[in-house]
Amino acid sequence: MSCDEAINAAFGEILPLFPNVYTGEELTYLVYNYYVIPEVYASSVSHASRYSIQLHLYLPHKENPNAIKLAIINACIGGGFTYPSMTNASDKDGQHYVFEFEYCNGGGVYAQT
């Protein structure tokens, strides 16, 4: 399963979920981004990839985030990701929580056949 497929399967039912940037009208939503780290080298080729993922939760100040944060943590555990760290990046415009975790994909995007 690709990293995007794994993210969508794990978090797509929690809230509207968008890759990279969201510019729509939703007030409560998730945005994700990641970078890829090649792993498991053999014959100068990477045969697996490690993905360092950030999942951003945005919501209005008045909304209670606790149930959503718990759902995200449980989705990480159930979706094959590492246990997430969380940073509160809220500001005057609203609540913003950043969850960071990893996903490994054997056979990786860098493998050459």
C-alpha positions in Angstrom: 0.0 0.0 0.0 1.4 3.4 -0.9 1.8 6.0 1.8 -1.1 8.1 0.5 -3.3 5.1 0.4 -2.4 4.2 4.0 -3.0 7.8 5.2 -6.4 8.0 3.4 -7.4 4.6 4.8 -6.5 5.5 8.4 -7.6 9.1 8.6 -10.1 9.7 5.8 -13.1 8.8 7.9 -12.2 11.1 10.8 -12.6 14.4 9.0 -12.2 15.8 5.5 -8.6 15.0 4.6 -6.4 16.9 2.1 -2.8 16.5 0.9 -0.4 19.4 1.3 -2.7 22.5 1.2 -6.4 23.1 1.7 -8.0 26.4 0.6 -11.7 25.4 0.8 -14.5 26.5 3.2 -14.4 23.7 5.8 -13.6 24.9 9.3 -12.5 21.6 10.8 -10.3 19.4 8.6 -7.0 17.5 8.3 -4.0 18.2 6.0 -1.1 15.9 5.6 2.4 16.2 4.1 5.5 13.9 4.2 9.0 13.4 3.0 10.5 10.1 1.9 13.7 8.6 3.3 15.2 5.7 1.3 16.1 2.7 3.5 17.4 -0.9 3.2 20.2 -0.6 0.7 21.4 -3.5 -1.4 23.5 -3.2 -4.6 23.4 0.6 -4.3 19.6 0.7 -4.5 17.0 1.4 -1.8 14.5 -1.4 -1.4 12.3 0.3 1.2 11.1 3.8 2.1 10.5 5.4 5.4 7.9 8.2 5.3 8.1 11.0 7.9 4.5 12.3 8.0 2.9 15.4 9.5 -0.9 15.4 9.9 -2.3 18.8 10.7 -5.7 19.2 12.5 -7.3 22.6 12.1 -10.5 23.6 13.9 -12.1 26.8 15.4 -11.2 27.9 18.9 -14.6 27.1 20.3 -14.5 23.4 19.2 -13.3 20.8 21.7 -10.5 18.8 20.0 -10.1 15.9 22.5 -12.2 13.3 20.7 -10.6 14.1 17.3 -7.1 14.0 18.8 -7.9 10.6 20.4 -9.3 9.3 17.0 -6.1 10.4 15.3 -3.9 8.6 17.8 -6.0 5.4 17.5 -5.9 5.6 13.7 -2.1 5.8 13.9 -1.9 2.7 16.0 -4.4 0.8 13.9 -3.1 2.0 10.6 0.5 0.7 10.9 2.1 4.0 11.7 4.4 4.8 14.6 2.9 6.4 17.7 2.5 10.1 17.0 4.1 13.0 18.7 1.9 16.1 18.9 2.7 19.9 18.8 0.1 22.6 19.6 0.6 25.2 16.8 -2.6 27.1 17.5 -2.7 30.9 16.9 -5.2 33.7 16.9 -6.9 32.2 13.8 -7.8 28.9 15.3 -6.6 25.6 16.8 -3.8 23.8 14.9 -2.3 20.5 16.2 0.5 18.8 14.3 0.9 15.1 14.7 4.2 13.6 13.5 4.7 9.9 12.9 6.3 7.5 10.4 5.3 4.8 8.0 7.5 2.2 6.3 6.9 0.7 2.9 8.9 -2.3 1.8 9.7 -2.4 -1.9 9.9 1.4 -1.8 9.6 4.0 -4.4 13.3 4.0 -5.0 13.7 0.3 -5.8 14.9 -0.4 -9.3 14.2 -3.7 -11.1 
